[in-house]
Amino acid sequence: MRQRHLQGCEHRALALYLVLVTVADAQGLSYYSDESLERMLGLDHPGLSSARAQLCQCGLIAYQKPLYQVLALEEPTPKLPPPQRSAQSFSVQEILRHILEKGGPA
């Protein structure tokens, strides 16, 4: 929820995701048929197809009939603190000389 993976998903996509997470094996795989999922979730075929497409588009599941796989969620990239700036200022000439001599920024 914190990374907003489910943001923008309709309620039927959320319901399908909950079922798939609940029934998946250790690799995230499940083999429920469209008919079983439609009956379980009270959806018609276009509703199930739309829910599945939303989850695929969000990168939450992969689907290749008849196999669903719940995908691992990416860990957020830690934000690095901004680089520390010194109170010292350099001229462009000094910076270029330092780069040419030492191969890095001043």
C-alpha positions as CSV (number, residue, x, y, z in Angstrom):
1,M,0.0,0.0,0.0
2,R,2.8,2.4,0.8
3,Q,4.3,2.1,-2.7
4,R,0.8,2.6,-4.2
5,H,1.0,-0.6,-6.3
6,L,-2.8,-1.0,-6.1
7,Q,-3.6,2.7,-6.7
8,G,-6.1,3.1,-9.6
9,C,-7.2,-0.5,-9.6
10,E,-11.0,-1.1,-9.7
11,H,-12.6,-3.1,-7.0
12,R,-12.9,-6.2,-9.2
13,A,-9.1,-6.1,-9.8
14,L,-8.5,-5.8,-6.1
15,A,-10.8,-8.7,-5.4
16,L,-9.0,-10.8,-8.1
17,Y,-5.6,-9.9,-6.6
18,L,-6.8,-10.9,-3.1
19,V,-7.9,-14.3,-4.4
20,L,-4.7,-14.9,-6.4
21,V,-2.5,-13.9,-3.4
22,T,-4.5,-16.2,-1.1
23,V,-4.5,-19.3,-3.3
24,A,-1.0,-19.0,-4.9
25,D,1.7,-21.5,-4.1
26,A,5.2,-20.6,-2.9
27,Q,6.1,-19.4,-6.4
28,G,3.0,-17.3,-6.7
29,L,1.4,-19.7,-9.2
30,S,-2.3,-20.7,-9.4
31,Y,-4.4,-22.5,-12.1
32,Y,-7.9,-21.3,-11.4
33,S,-10.1,-21.4,-14.5
34,D,-11.9,-18.3,-15.7
35,E,-15.2,-20.0,-14.9
36,S,-14.2,-20.7,-11.3
37,L,-12.9,-17.1,-10.7
38,E,-16.0,-15.6,-12.3
39,R,-18.2,-17.7,-10.0
40,M,-16.1,-17.0,-6.9
41,L,-16.0,-13.2,-7.5
42,G,-19.4,-12.7,-9.1
43,L,-18.0,-11.4,-12.3
44,D,-18.9,-11.9,-15.9
45,H,-16.2,-12.8,-18.4
46,P,-15.5,-9.2,-19.6
47,G,-15.3,-8.1,-15.9
48,L,-12.7,-10.8,-15.1
49,S,-10.8,-10.0,-18.3
50,S,-10.7,-6.3,-17.4
51,A,-9.6,-7.0,-13.8
52,R,-6.8,-9.3,-15.0
53,A,-5.6,-6.7,-17.6
54,Q,-5.4,-4.1,-14.8
55,L,-3.3,-6.3,-12.6
56,C,-1.0,-7.2,-15.5
57,Q,-0.6,-3.6,-16.5
58,C,0.3,-2.7,-12.9
59,G,2.9,-5.4,-12.9
60,L,1.2,-7.3,-10.1
61,I,0.5,-10.5,-11.9
62,A,1.6,-12.4,-15.0
63,Y,-1.0,-14.4,-16.9
64,Q,-0.8,-17.1,-19.6
65,K,-3.9,-19.2,-19.8
66,P,-4.5,-21.1,-17.6
67,L,-1.7,-20.0,-15.3
68,Y,-1.6,-17.0,-13.1
69,Q,1.5,-15.8,-11.2
70,V,1.5,-13.2,-8.5
71,L,4.7,-11.2,-9.0
72,A,7.1,-10.0,-6.3
73,L,6.7,-6.4,-5.6
74,E,9.8,-4.2,-6.1
75,E,11.4,-2.8,-3.0
76,P,11.5,1.0,-3.2
77,T,14.9,2.5,-4.1
78,P,16.3,4.2,-1.0
79,K,16.7,7.9,-1.5
80,L,20.2,9.1,-1.0
81,P,20.8,12.2,0.9
82,P,21.9,15.2,-1.2
83,P,25.6,15.5,-1.6
84,Q,27.3,17.7,1.0
85,R,28.4,21.1,-0.3
86,S,31.4,22.9,1.0
87,A,31.3,26.6,1.6
88,Q,34.3,26.8,-0.7
89,S,33.8,28.0,-4.2
90,F,36.0,27.2,-7.2
91,S,36.5,29.0,-10.6
92,V,35.7,27.0,-13.8
93,Q,39.5,27.1,-14.5
94,E,40.2,25.5,-11.1
95,I,37.6,22.8,-11.6
96,L,38.8,21.9,-15.1
97,R,42.4,21.8,-13.9
98,H,41.5,19.5,-11.1
99,I,39.5,17.2,-13.5
100,L,42.4,17.0,-16.0
101,E,45.0,16.4,-13.3
102,K,43.2,14.1,-10.9
103,G,40.4,12.7,-13.1
104,G,37.5,13.8,-10.8
105,P,35.5,16.7,-9.6
106,A,37.0,19.2,-7.2
